[in-house]
Amino acid sequence: MYKVLFQKFDPMVKAGINVQETYDELWHLFRSLESRLYPWIHMTFKSAFEIPEMSQGTGIVLCVGNNQFRYAVTAIRALREILHSQLPIEIFYIDDNDLSPMKRLYFETEFTNVRTRDISKVIDNKWAVLGGWAIKPYAILASSFTEVIMMDADVYFFRKPEELLSDPAYLKTGALFFYDRTLFPKWFKGRDWLLSFLPTYSTQFPRSRWWNLSSSHEQEAGVVVINKSKSLFGLLSTCKMNGKKERDEVTYKHVHGDKETFWVGYEMTQTPYAFLKSYGAVIGGLGHKGDPSQVCGNQLHLGTDGRPLWWNGGMFRDKNKYPDEYLQFTHFATGQDWEFQTSCIIETDHIYQTTLEEQHLGEQYIQLDAVRKHDETRIEDGTWNQSQ
């Protein structure tokens, strides 16, 4: 009902017609529905019609707290100094306890065209009660950009991320997602949950691994690309699924964090979306305390040309298990037989060497991370200041 009324009023609002005066009862119904569905937008926007109007241009969005600072610093420095991407960047946090004033100052003075923003000044946190993964779709909504490349703090690119903006599927739909690894089959819980409330669905769902029960993971939300003017309904629905009540009582009982909420949110509102046709691969070295014929490392995503595009999980072989051991960049592999505990692809028939250029880029990332370590130590002991 909300979508039908929005689509009825949208051309009128754009034409400058006073909808409330012309359709008083319908407008009252629309506002009532919006207040119940998306009450958190009204701190900043009078209605959802203003969300695309109050955004412009293209930019990168990250959500960074104190614990993600170390990853984000190297990711942003690489974007600026290695990849030479000049896209503006907005970093969202929740409050001073989430990302300290000193670290915010570092981002804004160390890098060009980087802005930090408290999301609770844009989204009414009384309703959303944001935390953890849930902040991500709200940050896309709250950003000043119309076209958003949202990336996790520990995501690093092999090529300029703006390459994604020219993807034909993204240009057609306004939403581009990436597939996750194939893990934990026989996931009836996800498919049955969707079928319990989706009366209709797109052709994407029956082609999914959720549908054929080959994986409990479908989407990897380390990078999503969204045009808010073209796919606002799907984004609003995704935000709704990450609200406090929804995620605690329903969503996160059926999915792992925010990941599946993007494509599921788009299915719920019948909003077009697209996946880049490549399942999660792995980048690293041959073996790691295991079979030397396997590639073990971090999750990698390939471009449409089949070459490395970006990876997730940071600079380390395993940021939780091996926080001092840097990732290797000699090989990558594709396959659907993952060993979850070691992040190795068991299949050995699709192993490829990285190019010298790709290996050199990895080495540059490691060098940049040394700069981060030095600066982070100075921030922690109070000796860093912006004039140095």
Buried (B, 14 or more C-beta within 10 A) or exposed (E): EBBEBBEEBBEBBEEEEEBEEEBEEBBEBBBEBBEEBBBBBBBBBEBBBEBBEEBEEBBBBBBBBEEBBBBBBBBBBBBBEBBEBEBBBBBBBBEEEBBBEEBBBBBBEBBEEBBBBBBBEBBBBEBBEBBBBBBBBBBBBBBBBBBBBBBBBBBBBBBBBBBBBEBEBBEEBBBBBBBBBBBEEEBEEBBEBBEEEBEEBBEBBEEBBBBEBBBBBBBBBBBBBBBBBBBBBBBBBBBBBBBBEBBEEEBBEBBBBBBBBBBBBBBBBBBBBBBBEBBBBBBBBBBBEBBEEBBBBBBBBBBEEEBBBBBBBBBBBBBEEEEEEBBBBBBBBBBBEBBEEBBBBBBBEEBBEBEEEBBEBBEBBEEBBEBBEEBBEBBEEEEBEEEE
